[in-house]
Amino acid sequence: MGAANVFRVVPGQAPTVYASGFTNVLDIAFGSDGSLYVLEISHFGLLSGSPFGGLWRVPPGGGTPQLLTTDLILPGGIAVAPDGSLYVGTCAPCANDGGVVRIVP
């Protein structure tokens, strides 16, 4: 838990840690303001038995991540709408039970 990182990769340079402290990162997306959203499939670890994923916001340019929610059930992906709303697919590995939730950060 808390050991996953998001790296910044620049061609011709070694990767650098952009943000850290996550668990089981599944997807990332940037908002129009430069915020990075990091989606975890399991916020409490895959072996915890908890189906709840986490959603984080990292300020533009990096900095301390802010946990937005840990009540997403097995999320599978994230998209940012032009108005800044976040859309997260839920119950990704579930047969016939998935959905999409809208989150306004």
trRosetta pair geometry for C-beta under 8 A, 3 or more apart (Angstrom, degrees):
i j d omega theta_ij theta_ji phi_ij phi_ji
1 23 4.7 -16 -137 -96 60 132
1 44 6.9 -22 -106 -162 127 36
1 45 5.0 -73 -69 -58 94 109
2 21 5.1 -25 -156 -158 83 58
2 22 7.0 117 -130 44 35 9
2 23 5.9 -16 -40 -59 37 95
3 23 7.4 61 31 -98 63 67
4 20 7.6 178 97 -149 41 62
4 21 7.9 -35 63 82 64 17
4 22 4.1 -64 78 85 104 88
4 23 5.8 156 9 -96 118 18
4 24 6.6 -148 -35 -13 153 20
4 25 4.8 -178 151 -13 143 103
4 40 7.7 146 54 -108 149 106
5 17 4.9 -66 -167 -130 135 103
5 18 7.7 130 171 41 89 63
5 19 7.0 164 -159 88 65 47
5 20 4.5 -21 -108 -104 87 85
5 22 7.1 160 -76 33 21 100
6 17 7.4 96 70 -160 47 63
6 18 5.0 -58 103 62 91 105
6 19 4.7 13 45 54 111 91
6 20 7.5 -147 23 -71 66 45
6 22 7.1 56 -30 8 91 142
6 25 6.7 163 -72 -129 87 164
6 28 6.1 103 -126 -87 134 151
6 36 6.9 171 110 156 163 147
6 38 6.1 -121 -47 -101 138 126
6 58 7.6 -128 48 -17 143 159
7 15 4.2 17 174 175 133 120
7 16 6.5 144 -157 73 79 30
7 17 6.0 -56 -102 -99 67 42
7 18 6.1 127 -154 -1 15 93
8 15 6.7 158 74 -158 44 69
8 16 5.2 -18 55 64 97 86
8 17 7.7 37 10 121 83 7
8 18 4.2 107 -38 -64 96 112
9 13 7.9 166 -167 75 47 87
9 15 4.9 -28 -94 -104 77 93
10 13 4.3 14 78 41 103 123
13 16 7.7 -26 134 -21 116 101
17 20 5.4 4 -180 -52 129 111
18 36 7.2 92 134 -28 127 172
18 58 7.5 87 135 143 95 162
18 62 5.7 -133 -174 -96 67 104
19 22 7.5 58 121 -26 98 115
19 36 6.4 -165 -11 83 148 142
19 38 6.7 -141 98 -44 139 144
19 56 7.9 169 150 122 142 137
19 58 4.5 -74 -95 -107 152 152
19 62 6.2 -165 -69 -135 82 76
19 65 5.7 93 -171 -59 122 111
21 65 5.9 -162 66 34 123 130
22 25 5.0 54 123 -64 141 100
22 38 5.6 -96 -98 145 147 141
22 40 5.8 -167 -175 -76 99 116
22 54 7.7 -163 -146 80 84 125
22 56 6.5 -113 -99 3 106 151
22 65 7.4 38 -64 28 90 178
23 40 5.3 52 76 -148 70 143
23 42 6.6 -80 126 96 107 70
23 43 5.9 98 65 -157 122 33
23 44 7.2 113 110 -33 159 5
23 45 5.8 -79 -174 -72 134 60
23 54 7.1 73 52 25 97 130
24 40 5.0 89 78 -164 81 90
24 41 5.0 -90 141 49 118 85
24 42 4.6 27 56 49 160 82
24 43 7.7 -112 49 -67 109 22
24 45 6.9 149 -24 -121 121 34
24 46 5.8 133 -89 -45 141 93
24 53 7.8 -108 96 -125 116 88
25 28 7.1 4 -177 -51 118 96
25 38 5.9 -55 -126 -172 107 103
25 39 7.2 99 -155 75 62 49
25 40 5.9 -55 -92 -97 41 69
26 39 5.2 -61 62 105 96 95
26 40 6.3 119 1 -146 94 20
26 41 4.2 100 -55 -42 134 93
26 53 7.2 -36 8 -142 136 138
26 75 6.6 166 62 96 149 90
26 76 7.0 -108 155 -142 143 29
26 77 7.3 -111 130 -78 110 45
27 38 8.0 164 89 -156 49 41
27 39 4.5 2 59 51 88 122
27 75 7.8 -107 27 129 117 108
27 76 7.7 62 -21 144 134 34
27 77 4.9 113 -63 -131 165 52
27 78 4.9 166 107 18 126 91
28 36 6.2 -12 -169 -174 111 97
28 37 6.6 156 -158 82 57 57
28 38 5.4 -13 -106 -104 89 63
28 39 7.0 -161 -77 17 39 80
28 78 7.5 -22 -149 56 9 125
29 36 7.7 155 82 -157 35 54
29 37 5.0 -12 62 57 83 107
29 39 7.9 34 5 -15 95 110
29 78 4.9 -133 0 106 127 105
29 79 6.4 166 -107 -120 162 24
29 80 4.9 172 141 -19 129 105
29 86 7.6 149 72 -130 136 98
30 34 6.6 -25 -170 -143 109 30
30 35 6.9 151 -157 79 60 45
30 36 5.7 -32 -100 -100 72 61
30 37 7.4 -179 -89 14 21 79
30 80 7.0 -95 89 14 35 153
31 34 6.9 -32 74 38 78 20
31 35 4.2 11 34 54 121 96
31 36 7.8 -131 9 -64 81 18
31 37 6.6 86 -37 -25 95 107
31 80 5.1 -158 -101 -151 62 153
31 84 6.0 42 -156 -133 119 76
31 105 7.7 -83 -80 33 153 146
32 80 7.3 -171 -24 138 74 130
32 82 7.2 54 -48 -149 140 49
32 84 6.6 -89 28 -83 106 79
33 60 6.0 -105 136 -56 77 126
33 84 7.5 27 -9 -111 108 114
34 60 3.1 56 101 -121 119 111
34 61 6.7 24 148 -27 133 67
35 57 5.4 -14 -179 -165 125 98
35 58 6.6 151 -166 72 67 52
35 59 6.4 -48 -112 -131 81 27
35 60 5.7 -63 -64 -55 49 72
35 105 7.6 -154 112 103 163 165
36 57 7.4 141 76 -160 50 47
36 58 4.1 -11 60 55 102 110
37 55 6.6 -10 -171 -170 100 92
37 56 6.9 155 -157 81 50 54
37 57 5.8 -21 -100 -100 70 65
37 58 7.7 -157 -71 18 24 77
37 78 5.8 -132 113 144 125 153
37 80 6.8 151 14 -68 138 114
37 86 6.2 167 -137 -114 167 135
37 105 7.8 -131 -94 -63 119 145
38 55 7.4 156 80 -156 51 44
38 56 4.3 -11 57 59 99 108
38 57 8.0 -168 18 -73 78 19
38 58 6.5 56 -15 -19 112 109
38 65 6.9 -37 30 -134 131 136
39 53 6.5 26 179 156 81 129
39 54 7.6 171 -154 89 42 51
39 55 5.6 -9 -106 -106 70 75
39 56 7.9 -156 -68 25 30 74
39 72 7.8 -57 -151 81 99 161
39 75 5.5 -107 -178 111 119 139
39 77 7.2 125 75 -149 162 16
39 78 4.6 173 -38 -29 140 126
39 88 6.6 165 -118 -127 135 113
40 43 5.0 108 92 -81 136 61
40 53 5.0 -179 93 -163 67 82
40 54 4.2 18 42 49 121 87
40 55 7.5 -142 22 -64 77 35
40 56 7.5 59 -17 -10 103 104
40 75 7.7 83 79 51 40 118
41 46 7.6 25 94 -86 108 92
41 53 5.1 -66 -160 -102 18 121
41 74 6.4 16 -168 -150 84 56
41 75 6.1 -139 -113 62 53 72
41 76 7.4 47 -109 -90 99 45
41 92 7.4 -71 -128 35 107 136
42 45 5.9 -48 125 93 118 9
42 46 5.0 139 47 -77 157 53
42 48 6.7 167 171 35 120 112
42 50 6.5 128 -157 83 95 86
42 51 7.5 -79 -109 -145 89 23
42 52 7.3 84 -139 75 56 44
42 53 5.9 -56 -69 -93 25 69
42 74 7.8 1 -71 -104 78 62
43 50 7.3 -63 58 108 79 132
43 52 5.7 -42 28 113 111 86
43 53 5.7 125 -30 -162 86 26
43 54 3.3 98 -94 -33 115 107
43 70 4.6 -87 42 -135 171 103
44 48 4.0 -88 120 67 104 175
44 50 4.3 43 51 44 134 143
44 52 6.7 52 1 66 109 95
44 70 7.8 79 -38 -169 91 127
45 48 4.4 111 67 -28 88 105
45 50 7.7 77 54 39 62 106
51 73 5.1 17 129 -150 113 79
51 74 5.1 -47 -173 -41 93 92
52 70 5.3 60 148 159 123 78
52 71 6.1 -40 -142 -117 118 29
52 72 6.6 110 -159 59 65 48
52 73 6.5 -44 -96 -95 55 50
53 70 7.4 -154 103 -150 27 55
53 72 4.4 -50 64 84 95 104
53 73 7.3 94 10 -174 91 3
53 74 6.4 118 -27 -105 114 13
53 75 4.1 -109 62 15 155 102
54 67 6.1 -50 -167 -144 119 100
54 68 8.0 132 180 51 73 69
54 69 6.9 176 -146 92 54 50
54 70 4.7 -16 -97 -103 84 76
54 72 7.3 -178 -70 34 13 108
55 67 7.6 109 78 -163 49 58
55 68 4.6 -49 99 61 97 111
55 69 5.0 17 40 50 106 87
55 70 7.9 -156 19 -73 66 40
55 72 6.3 81 -29 -12 106 139
55 75 7.5 79 -64 -23 97 170
55 78 7.4 131 -124 -96 109 138
55 86 7.3 130 -168 128 145 158
55 88 6.7 -87 -82 -80 135 152
55 103 6.9 92 107 73 168 175
56 65 4.5 2 -178 -178 127 120
56 66 6.6 145 -160 72 71 42
56 67 5.6 -41 -101 -101 79 50
56 68 6.5 174 -106 3 21 88
57 65 6.9 150 75 -158 37 69
57 66 4.9 -19 61 60 92 97
57 68 5.6 77 -15 -47 100 115
57 105 5.9 105 -74 -148 145 142
58 62 6.5 -27 166 -132 116 35
58 63 6.4 150 -173 59 75 74
58 65 4.9 -39 -86 -98 80 79
58 66 7.8 172 -81 17 32 71
59 62 7.0 -5 74 94 80 20
59 63 4.1 -7 46 49 115 136
59 64 7.4 34 4 51 112 57
59 66 7.8 72 -43 -7 82 108
67 70 6.8 0 176 -45 121 96
68 103 7.0 89 143 167 136 142
68 105 6.1 -65 -120 -119 141 92
69 72 6.3 93 112 -26 114 93
69 103 6.9 -126 3 -126 142 142
72 75 4.3 12 141 -50 130 115
72 88 5.8 -54 -132 130 141 146
72 90 5.8 -135 -169 -106 83 102
72 101 7.0 -145 -117 40 94 140
73 90 5.2 63 63 -174 80 110
73 91 5.4 10 109 -64 106 79
74 90 6.6 96 71 -173 66 61
74 91 5.2 67 68 -110 111 35
74 92 5.5 -132 139 28 95 79
74 93 6.0 -89 171 26 141 90
74 94 6.7 126 76 -25 145 101
75 78 7.4 26 165 -58 130 87
75 88 5.1 -38 -139 173 124 113
75 89 6.3 116 -163 80 68 60
75 90 5.6 -40 -98 -102 62 58
75 92 6.5 45 149 -24 22 113
76 89 4.1 -53 59 97 97 117
76 90 7.2 -173 6 -88 88 9
76 91 7.7 -43 -21 74 113 28
76 92 2.6 130 -70 -88 122 129
76 93 7.6 160 -85 -30 116 59
76 98 7.2 -23 8 -136 140 125
77 88 7.2 174 86 -149 44 53
77 89 4.7 32 45 23 85 119
77 92 7.3 114 -8 -96 79 129
78 86 6.1 -21 -162 -170 103 104
78 87 7.1 146 -157 79 51 52
78 88 5.2 -14 -101 -100 77 78
78 89 7.8 -126 -65 14 39 76
79 86 7.3 149 77 -159 44 56
79 87 4.7 -15 61 59 95 103
80 84 7.0 -23 -171 -141 98 31
80 85 7.5 155 -157 81 54 42
80 86 5.8 -29 -102 -103 66 68
80 87 7.8 -170 -80 19 20 77
81 84 6.9 -35 74 38 79 19
81 85 4.4 3 39 59 124 90
81 86 7.5 -143 7 -74 85 20
81 87 6.5 80 -38 -19 101 107
84 104 7.3 64 106 -145 94 72
84 105 6.8 -103 157 40 101 98
85 102 5.4 -9 177 -167 124 100
85 103 6.9 147 -168 72 71 43
85 104 5.4 -40 -110 -91 81 72
86 102 7.2 142 76 -160 50 49
86 103 4.4 -23 65 64 104 97
86 104 7.6 -178 20 -80 78 24
86 105 6.3 66 -12 -35 119 99
87 100 5.5 4 -175 -178 100 112
87 101 7.3 165 -150 80 53 39
87 102 5.8 -22 -97 -100 72 65
87 103 7.7 -179 -78 20 25 76
88 100 6.9 155 76 -154 38 62
88 101 5.4 -18 60 58 91 89
88 103 6.4 25 -3 -4 114 118
89 92 5.8 77 121 -82 111 91
89 98 6.3 -2 -177 -175 94 116
89 99 7.5 162 -155 88 54 35
89 100 5.6 -34 -98 -97 56 76
90 98 6.3 160 82 -156 55 64
90 99 5.0 -13 55 63 105 82
90 100 7.0 175 10 -91 84 22
90 101 5.9 49 -27 -10 126 106
91 94 3.8 -29 170 19 103 133
91 97 4.8 -86 150 108 153 92
91 98 4.6 -155 83 -100 93 53
91 99 6.4 53 28 15 112 78
92 98 6.3 63 -95 -112 29 119
94 97 3.9 -60 137 58 135 107
94 98 5.7 165 65 -57 99 70
